[in-house]
Amino acid sequence: MKQVFKRTSIVLLVFVLPAAALFPDISVVGELTREKVAGPGERYEGRIEILNSGQNEEEVKVYQSDYLYFADGRNEYGEPGRVPRSNSKWIEFSPRQFVLPAGEKGIVNYIVRVPKSDTLSGTYWSMLMVEPVRKLDPRTFTQGQFGIYTVFRYGIQMVTNINDTGIKSLKYSNIKLEKDSLNYMVQFDLENNGERRLKATLWVELWDTNGKYVGKFSGNEARPFPGTSSRQEIHLPNVRPGTYKALLVADCGGEDVFGLNLNIDTGP
């Protein structure tokens, strides 16, 4: 499949509004993704360390949420168990709320029980949200003044892969050639339209009209969940104006490589 793309221009306007923000000294120790391979009927457990690096005790609550994200910038943190591939009902955790003294760590223990079902396939996930509990003191503001109370929270992705099952598939869409102040870039939306979370290494390879190899240009690593998408950019530094044949690649390891042939015209 080949497609031809011309460069377009985009102007982004950003407006910044003042706000009164409060940021507590609570942080999660270690990785924010807890991923495990397990089979139907199996169980596994783990623990999450939460640190209070401040000088005052903090009250902390832990709760569940589903999680989806999309290439248009939307992030959805919905009621747990609503997303078809949510594993929130498999997870038990405690404590759900506690007071953490200054300079100390707290532990949240969790157990994941995978249902004993032969219909499970691919990846299932949800979030454990860690959030400080702050009560807003109305005396902070004078009469007629208003402010925005910002809640700073951590989302821990709880991911269960059902053995080596699940269809692996990626889809490219909305492919464009853009240009910033320095270089051209290939911009595209990457969607996981399969059943299993993938770890994709992205790149573009270019050849000129004479068949001469121009180079390989690397992008970011993507780890999309099934049914999610993200906007990706791969920069093409020092590429001169002209017409090129391109190969857009998402390499997920082994035989799981997803490529798309493109014709790129950078114009004069």
C-alpha positions as CSV (number, residue, x, y, z in Angstrom):
1,M,0.0,0.0,0.0
2,K,1.4,3.4,-1.0
3,Q,0.3,6.9,-0.2
4,V,1.6,10.3,-1.2
5,F,1.7,13.1,1.4
6,K,2.5,16.8,1.0
7,R,3.6,19.1,3.8
8,T,0.9,21.2,5.6
9,S,1.2,24.0,8.2
10,I,-0.3,24.0,11.6
11,V,-0.5,26.9,14.1
12,L,-1.0,26.1,17.7
13,L,-2.2,28.8,20.1
14,V,-1.7,28.2,23.9
15,F,-3.3,30.3,26.6
16,V,-2.0,30.2,30.1
17,L,-4.3,31.1,33.0
18,P,-3.0,31.8,36.6
19,A,-3.9,29.4,39.3
20,A,-3.2,28.7,42.9
21,A,-1.8,25.2,43.1
22,L,-0.8,22.9,46.0
23,F,1.6,20.0,45.4
24,P,2.1,17.6,48.3
25,D,5.3,15.6,48.8
26,I,3.8,12.2,48.0
27,S,5.5,9.9,45.4
28,V,5.3,6.3,44.3
29,V,8.6,4.4,44.6
30,G,9.6,2.3,41.5
31,E,7.9,1.7,38.2
32,L,4.4,3.0,37.4
33,T,3.6,-0.1,35.4
34,R,3.2,-3.5,37.0
35,E,3.0,-6.0,34.2
36,K,2.7,-9.8,34.6
37,V,2.1,-12.9,32.5
38,A,-0.4,-15.3,34.0
39,G,-2.8,-18.0,32.9
40,P,-6.5,-18.4,33.7
41,G,-7.1,-19.5,37.3
42,E,-3.7,-18.2,38.4
43,R,-3.0,-15.6,41.0
44,Y,0.0,-13.3,41.8
45,E,0.7,-10.5,44.2
46,G,2.9,-7.5,44.8
47,R,3.3,-4.3,46.7
48,I,3.5,-0.6,46.0
49,E,5.7,1.7,48.1
50,I,4.5,5.3,48.7
51,L,7.0,7.8,50.1
52,N,6.2,11.0,52.0
53,S,9.3,13.2,51.4
54,G,7.8,16.2,53.0
55,Q,8.0,17.6,56.6
56,N,4.3,17.0,57.4
57,E,2.2,13.9,57.7
58,E,0.0,13.3,54.6
59,E,-3.3,11.3,54.3
60,V,-3.3,9.1,51.2
61,K,-6.1,7.3,49.4
62,V,-5.8,4.5,46.8
63,Y,-8.6,3.7,44.4
64,Q,-9.2,2.0,41.1
65,S,-9.9,3.4,37.6
66,D,-10.1,2.1,34.1
67,Y,-7.8,3.8,31.6
68,L,-8.0,4.6,27.8
69,Y,-6.1,7.1,25.7
70,F,-6.4,8.2,22.1
71,A,-4.4,10.0,19.5
72,D,-6.5,13.1,19.6
73,G,-5.3,13.8,23.2
74,R,-8.2,12.3,25.1
75,N,-7.5,10.3,28.3
76,E,-10.3,8.5,29.9
77,Y,-10.2,7.4,33.6
78,G,-13.5,5.7,33.9
79,E,-15.4,3.7,36.5
80,P,-13.5,0.5,37.1
81,G,-14.9,-2.5,35.2
82,R,-16.6,-0.7,32.4
83,V,-13.9,-1.2,29.8
84,P,-14.2,-4.7,28.2
85,R,-10.5,-5.4,28.9
86,S,-10.5,-4.1,32.4
87,N,-8.9,-6.4,35.0
88,S,-10.0,-4.2,37.9
89,K,-12.4,-6.8,39.3
90,W,-9.5,-9.3,39.5
91,I,-7.5,-7.0,41.9
92,E,-7.7,-6.8,45.7
93,F,-5.6,-4.2,47.5
94,S,-5.2,-2.7,51.0
95,P,-5.1,-0.3,52.7
96,R,-7.3,2.0,50.7
97,Q,-6.7,5.1,52.9
98,F,-4.0,5.8,55.5
99,V,-1.9,8.5,57.1
100,L,1.7,8.6,56.2
101,P,4.1,10.3,58.6
102,A,6.8,12.7,57.3
103,G,9.8,11.1,55.8
104,E,8.3,7.6,55.9
105,K,7.1,4.9,53.4
106,G,3.8,3.2,53.3
107,I,3.0,-0.1,51.7
108,V,-0.1,-1.0,49.6
109,N,-0.3,-4.8,49.0
110,Y,-2.3,-6.2,46.1
111,I,-3.4,-9.6,44.9
112,V,-4.5,-10.3,41.3
113,R,-6.7,-13.4,40.7
114,V,-7.2,-14.2,37.1
115,P,-10.6,-15.8,36.4
116,K,-10.6,-19.5,35.4
117,S,-12.0,-19.0,31.9
118,D,-11.0,-20.3,28.5
119,T,-12.4,-17.1,26.8
120,L,-9.6,-14.9,28.1
121,S,-7.1,-13.8,25.5
122,G,-4.5,-11.1,25.2
123,T,-4.0,-8.2,27.6
124,Y,-6.2,-6.8,30.4
125,W,-5.4,-3.7,32.5
126,S,-6.6,-1.0,34.8
127,M,-5.2,1.6,37.1
128,L,-4.5,2.0,40.8
129,M,-4.6,5.7,41.6
130,V,-2.6,7.1,44.5
131,E,-3.8,10.5,45.6
132,P,-3.1,12.7,48.7
133,V,-6.1,13.8,50.6
134,R,-6.0,17.6,51.1
135,K,-8.8,19.6,52.7
136,L,-9.0,23.2,51.3
137,D,-8.9,25.8,54.0
138,P,-11.3,28.7,53.1
139,R,-9.1,31.0,55.1
140,T,-6.4,30.7,52.4
141,F,-8.4,33.1,50.2
142,T,-9.5,36.6,51.0
143,Q,-13.0,37.8,50.3
144,G,-13.8,38.0,46.6
145,Q,-10.7,35.9,45.7
146,F,-10.8,32.6,43.9
147,G,-8.3,29.9,43.2
148,I,-7.9,26.4,41.6
149,Y,-7.0,23.5,43.8
150,T,-4.8,21.1,41.8
151,V,-4.8,17.5,42.8
152,F,-1.5,15.7,42.0
153,R,-2.0,12.0,41.7
154,Y,-0.1,8.9,40.4
155,G,-1.6,6.3,38.2
156,I,-0.1,2.8,38.4
157,Q,-0.9,0.6,35.4
158,M,-1.9,-2.9,36.5
159,V,-1.4,-5.1,33.4
160,T,-2.1,-8.8,33.0
161,N,-1.1,-10.7,29.9
162,I,-2.8,-14.0,29.5
163,N,0.2,-16.3,28.7
164,D,1.2,-15.8,25.1
165,T,-2.3,-15.4,23.7
166,G,-4.0,-12.6,21.8
167,I,-3.9,-11.3,18.2
168,K,-1.1,-8.8,17.6
169,S,-2.0,-6.0,15.2
170,L,-1.2,-2.3,14.7
171,K,-2.9,0.2,12.4
172,Y,-1.5,3.5,10.9
173,S,-3.8,6.4,10.1
174,N,-3.8,10.2,9.6
175,I,-0.3,10.1,8.1
176,K,1.1,13.6,7.3
177,L,4.4,15.2,6.5
178,E,5.0,18.2,8.7
179,K,7.8,20.6,9.2
180,D,9.0,22.4,12.4
181,S,11.5,25.2,12.5
182,L,14.4,22.8,11.7
183,N,13.3,19.6,10.1
184,Y,10.6,17.6,8.3
185,M,8.8,14.9,10.2
186,V,6.4,12.1,9.5
187,Q,3.4,12.4,11.8
188,F,0.9,9.6,12.2
189,D,-1.6,7.9,14.6
190,L,-0.7,4.5,15.8
191,E,-3.6,2.3,16.9
192,N,-3.5,-1.1,18.5
193,N,-6.4,-2.9,16.9
194,G,-5.4,-6.3,18.2
195,E,-5.9,-8.1,21.6
196,R,-2.4,-7.8,23.2
197,R,-0.3,-4.9,24.3
198,L,2.7,-4.4,22.1
199,K,6.1,-2.8,22.6
200,A,6.8,-1.1,19.3
201,T,10.1,0.4,18.1
202,L,9.3,3.0,15.4
203,W,11.4,4.2,12.5
204,V,11.3,5.5,8.9
205,E,13.7,4.5,6.1
206,L,14.2,6.7,3.0
207,W,15.4,6.1,-0.6
208,D,15.7,8.9,-3.2
209,T,14.4,8.7,-6.8
210,N,17.6,7.0,-7.9
211,G,17.2,4.2,-5.4
212,K,20.0,5.5,-3.2
213,Y,19.5,4.7,0.5
214,V,19.2,8.0,2.4
215,G,19.0,6.7,6.0
216,K,17.0,5.3,8.9
217,F,15.3,7.8,11.2
218,S,14.2,6.6,14.7
219,G,11.1,7.6,16.6
220,N,9.8,7.0,20.1
221,E,9.0,3.6,21.6
222,A,5.2,3.0,21.8
223,R,3.4,0.6,24.1
224,P,-0.3,0.8,23.1
225,F,-3.0,-1.2,24.8
226,P,-5.7,-2.8,22.7
227,G,-8.2,-0.3,21.6
228,T,-6.0,2.7,22.3
229,S,-4.0,5.0,20.0
230,S,-1.3,7.6,20.2
231,R,0.1,10.4,17.9
232,Q,3.7,9.8,16.8
233,E,6.3,11.9,15.2
234,I,9.5,10.7,13.5
235,H,11.9,13.5,12.6
236,L,13.9,13.5,9.4
237,P,16.9,15.7,10.1
238,N,19.0,17.1,7.2
239,V,16.7,15.6,4.5
240,R,16.7,17.8,1.5
241,P,13.6,18.9,-0.5
242,G,12.6,16.2,-3.0
243,T,10.6,13.1,-3.6
244,Y,11.4,9.9,-1.6
245,K,10.2,6.4,-1.2
246,A,9.7,5.6,2.5
247,L,9.1,2.6,4.7
248,L,7.3,3.3,8.0
249,V,8.0,0.5,10.5
250,A,6.8,-0.6,13.9
251,D,9.0,-3.4,15.1
252,C,7.4,-5.4,18.0
253,G,10.1,-8.1,18.1
254,G,10.4,-11.4,16.4
255,E,8.0,-11.8,13.5
256,D,5.7,-9.1,14.7
257,V,6.8,-6.2,12.4
258,F,4.2,-3.9,10.8
259,G,5.3,-1.8,7.8
260,L,3.8,0.6,5.4
261,N,5.2,1.9,2.1
262,L,4.9,5.7,1.5
263,N,5.9,8.2,-1.1
264,I,7.1,11.4,0.5
265,D,7.3,14.7,-1.3
266,T,9.0,17.5,0.7
267,G,8.5,20.0,-2.1
268,P,10.8,22.9,-3.0
